[in-house]
Amino acid sequence: MICDNLSIKEGRLNFAGCDTLDLAKEYGTPLYAMDENKVRSNCRAYTNALSKNFGDKYLALYASKALCIKEIYRIIQDENMGIDVVSSGEIYTAVAAGFDMSKAVFHGNNKTPYDIDFAIQNKVGFIVCDNADELPLIENAAKKAGVKQNILIRVTPGIDPHTHDKINTGCVDSKFGVSVYGGAAFEVTEKALTCENVALKGFQFHVGSQLFDPTPFLQAIDVMTDFMVLIKDELGFDCEILDIGGGIGVRYVEAEPQPDIEAFIDSIAKELIGCCDRKSLSLPFVCMEPGRSIVANAGITLYTVGSVKEIPDVKNYVAIDGGMADNPRYTLYNAPYTVINAAKADKSNDYTCTVVGRCCESGDVIQRDVKMPKPVPGDILAVLTTGAYNYSMASNYNALLKPPIIMINDGKAHISVRRETFEDLTACQK
Ligand SMILES: Cc1ncc(COP(=O)(O)O)c(C=O)c1O
């Protein structure tokens, strides 16, 4: 099994101590199921490794775009982590969950004036200034509110992480941040230091997502510490905080490795401490922003098979009662997933099929060329590792209702987000 919260008992798939067929029966399908203990152990993998390397000079920030619901914010707060938010909606949800917003950093490449006012009103700890046009917006909003707003500047270090194009963010050619190359990062830093209502605290970068090798982080740290030397020498500014983003990968299929978060952080720390020593910089306070690696393997999605269609010499289609509306990641970027026939989990995977959803789109595919015991209508399929970027990317396409999320704690489940109703669908309509 690709994660230790999955097992097979009497031929049936178990998840987080629960029988998946019983869960499907009790809560219906499609159903997102989350394993609270796995979320917590993933958080601790970060906080333990960061404190081992940096003492108390660190903060792990959960990138809440991966899954933004009140219960996750409460768990994250309980695990002594901060959050990365990217919209007024994420700020609103975190505040509604009672999150201490002084431990929040606010990202986004095109924050509106409303967003910036909203962040300041809600006392967000740090706004990450993405570009030169945003700086005066933050300065004016802070002046209007009579505060001095802490900011970081998002810098693109120009590293190619060789991940999927759509989750590659640290290259020179990126919509995010200001580049070290060509001087844009220097110029925004220089301007920020002249702002009266903005307190520049440091820099942030994010090289990309679904990374299995720390090398892009190490290269980015080398570039960033060179940049910090330049800023110190030319502008007399000592970077207090360096936020190195998220991006550690997760295992979606057997062929992928299981990244070792502690080993990843150990090598990042060694590089950062070494660079700071060699370049005579004081070691900054370090932030990291993991999203996927906190929640992905803490989630699965359960579906019911509706039809099995065999086109001789072409393909076998297995249609489920969800699809791209609750998990658009294969449609967006061919994301790999493991699919298991939950009632036949110990049978041989001798049937090849394409698992498709119920939307009116030929591209509504969950996974191609899946190998599983032959399903029949009524079987429950489990798609694994769906805790990140599934519910948060879900839509109501075809006026489908978003599935509920159940949270499982020590083998007991409760509803964390209820299933949508038809009334929810039309609630905003006249
Ligand atoms: C700025 C920033 N931080 C953190 C993350 C989280 O990345 P991941 O979920 O891969 O850990 C992202 C993802 O897009 C991001 O853009």
PDBQT file of the ligand as one rigid body, heavy atoms in Angstrom, charges set to zero:
ROOT
HETATM    1  C1  LIG A 501       3.748  30.270  -2.504  1.00  0.00    +0.000 C 
HETATM    2  C2  LIG A 501       3.405  28.848  -2.305  1.00  0.00    +0.000 A 
HETATM    3  N1  LIG A 501       3.697  28.287  -1.123  1.00  0.00    +0.000 NA
HETATM    4  C3  LIG A 501       3.379  27.001  -0.867  1.00  0.00    +0.000 A 
HETATM    5  C4  LIG A 501       2.754  26.221  -1.820  1.00  0.00    +0.000 A 
HETATM    6  C5  LIG A 501       2.415  24.817  -1.460  1.00  0.00    +0.000 C 
HETATM    7  O1  LIG A 501       3.039  23.891  -2.267  1.00  0.00    +0.000 OA
HETATM    8  P1  LIG A 501       2.862  22.346  -1.976  1.00  0.00    +0.000 P 
HETATM    9  O2  LIG A 501       1.424  22.083  -1.836  1.00  0.00    +0.000 OA
HETATM   10  O3  LIG A 501       3.434  21.692  -3.182  1.00  0.00    +0.000 OA
HETATM   11  O4  LIG A 501       3.637  22.036  -0.723  1.00  0.00    +0.000 OA
HETATM   12  C6  LIG A 501       2.448  26.759  -3.066  1.00  0.00    +0.000 A 
HETATM   13  C7  LIG A 501       1.784  25.932  -4.094  1.00  0.00    +0.000 C 
HETATM   14  O5  LIG A 501       1.425  26.327  -5.145  1.00  0.00    +0.000 OA
HETATM   15  C8  LIG A 501       2.780  28.116  -3.328  1.00  0.00    +0.000 A 
HETATM   16  O6  LIG A 501       2.521  28.687  -4.496  1.00  0.00    +0.000 OA
ENDROOT
TORSDOF 0
